[in-house]
Structures are given as C-alpha cells and as structure tokens.
Amino acid sequence: MRPTHASLAAILAIAVASAAIATSASAQTKPGMEKCYGVALAGKNDCKAGAGTSCAGTSKVNYQGNAWKLVKAGSCVTTKTPKGNGSLTPKA
C-alpha cells in the first residue's frame, strides 16, 4: 500500500508536535531548577509568556510578569529586578 500525501503530512505533524512537547516538558522539569516569573529580559524568556506569545524568546518587555525563566531552585524570590523580586507565580 502506497502512503498518500495526507498520511505523510499527518505523520510529520505528529512528529513535530511530539518534539515540541518533549522540549517544553524538559524545560519545565530540570532537576534543581524552578520557573521564575518577572525576571526575563525581553525576548529571553524560556517559554510561553501569556497572551500574544507562543514560546521561548517571545516576551515583549523586560521583566514581563507572565514570562518565566528557569533559575536555580530556591533563588527565584530573592532575584531582584527594577520591577521587584522574581515570583514563583505569574505577576500582574
């Protein structure tokens, strides 16, 4: 049986989606690291930064409250920025 263009496209889409999910999951689960909101510079966030962004590197402004960066576990809330300390939850 010869594969159709549609079936090949579906297989490729599944492979790309699986790779993206695996990359995202690994960024969130690195041992000894935690998500820290409000500390990333514009375009330097590690993954999704709320509405209008899709993933890594898409934050629009420095220290965007809903953009996170992986930092050493236990260091987030003591990280100081011009907009206050980092947060373990998204900031307004």
Backbone hydrogen bonds, N-H to C=O, Kabsch-Sander energy under -0.5 kcal/mol:
donor,donor_aa,acceptor,acceptor_aa,energy
8,L,4,T,-2.1
9,A,5,H,-2.4
10,A,6,A,-2.2
11,I,7,S,-2.2
12,L,8,L,-2.3
13,A,9,A,-2.5
14,I,10,A,-2.3
15,A,11,I,-2.1
16,V,12,L,-2.4
17,A,13,A,-2.5
18,S,14,I,-2.4
19,A,15,A,-2.0
20,A,16,V,-2.2
21,I,17,A,-2.4
22,A,18,S,-2.3
23,T,19,A,-2.2
24,S,20,A,-2.5
25,A,21,I,-2.8
26,S,22,A,-2.1
27,A,23,T,-1.7
28,Q,24,S,-1.1
29,T,25,A,-0.9
33,M,30,K,-1.5
34,E,71,V,-2.5
36,C,69,K,-1.8
37,Y,87,S,-3.4
38,G,64,Q,-1.0
38,G,67,A,-2.0
39,V,36,C,-0.6
43,G,59,S,-0.7
44,K,41,L,-2.5
46,D,68,W,-2.8
47,C,68,W,-0.7
53,T,50,G,-1.7
57,G,45,N,-1.8
58,T,55,C,-1.2
63,Y,40,A,-2.8
64,Q,40,A,-0.6
64,Q,61,V,-1.2
67,A,64,Q,-1.6
69,K,36,C,-1.8
71,V,34,E,-2.5
73,A,32,G,-2.9
75,S,72,K,-2.2
78,T,75,S,-0.7
79,T,75,S,-0.5
79,T,76,C,-2.2
80,K,78,T,-0.5
81,T,84,G,-1.3
84,G,81,T,-1.9
86,G,76,C,-0.8
86,G,79,T,-1.9
87,S,37,Y,-1.8
91,K,65,G,-2.8
